[in-house]
Amino acid sequence: MIDILEWLSATTPAVALRRSGTLYMFVNAAHILAIGLLVGAILPLDLRLAGFFRKVPVDIVAPFLSRSAGVGLVLAIATGFCLFSVRAVEYAENPAFLAKLGLIAFGLLNLLTVHVGRGWKTLIATGVIRPSLRVSAALSVAIWIGAVLAGRWIGFL
């Protein structure tokens, strides 16, 4: 596994990011903006699904916020992978990074169960929020906030 991580750190993009503070700054800023898009879309959606802000029509905002969060997630993963490649071996040994990865995996599993399950289809078709969807939304809030906190923790270990 260390051989793969060392190879990743030696790739042209990783070397370019290490050598150029400006390039690293832009990728890091893009990562932060992507996380902002992800969390900025998922939190209001999850809070609405969990039962808050009942005056907001969920069947109207849910598709837009869900897609926005999806775009943020894809961009955060792509930019995060670039940042990881700069010091792959060190990050792979960092407990905060591992916690962040675990939370992201748990968040993706929760997302998959929501979108594959009947709760999301019922919501989109009827605007009715099933109890299981409320629970998943509350769990999602905790997961994604935890992932952001773990991400901030990385720099302190």
ZINORDA-V253679 format. One record per helix or strand of 2 or more residues. SS is the DSSP state (~ for helix, > for strand). FROM is the first residue (numbers start at 0). TO is the last residue. Records with the same first field share a line. If there is no record, write none. Layout:
BEGIN
SS = FROM-TO + FROM-TO
END
This chain:
BEGIN
~ = 1-8 + 11-18 + 20-49 + 57-85 + 87-91 + 94-115 + 117-125 + 130-153
END
